[in-house]
């Protein structure tokens, strides 16, 4: 008798959980459409920046230069770290400076790419 009541409680809980998932997915679809309507209001109009406008080709060039410099900094940081760990060189300060510049440039590169080319 006690076992049957546990099964009954389990069935009720599973039913409630499944119905909640079904209703939540319907609400999510409706809210996604509303969100796209809101975003469309802001992205339909082209913004004229006048002489300050940067072409897409220039944006790609800037990001390429940033990415190339970032690659060089990552390799420099790795080489300095290896020279400290394996060969015992005293280059910790230069390693940390290189690592700081690498992180800073990586953040700037990521932010610029998202701001310029995010699909909105």
Order of alpha helices (4+ residues) and beta strands (2+ residues): alpha-alpha-alpha
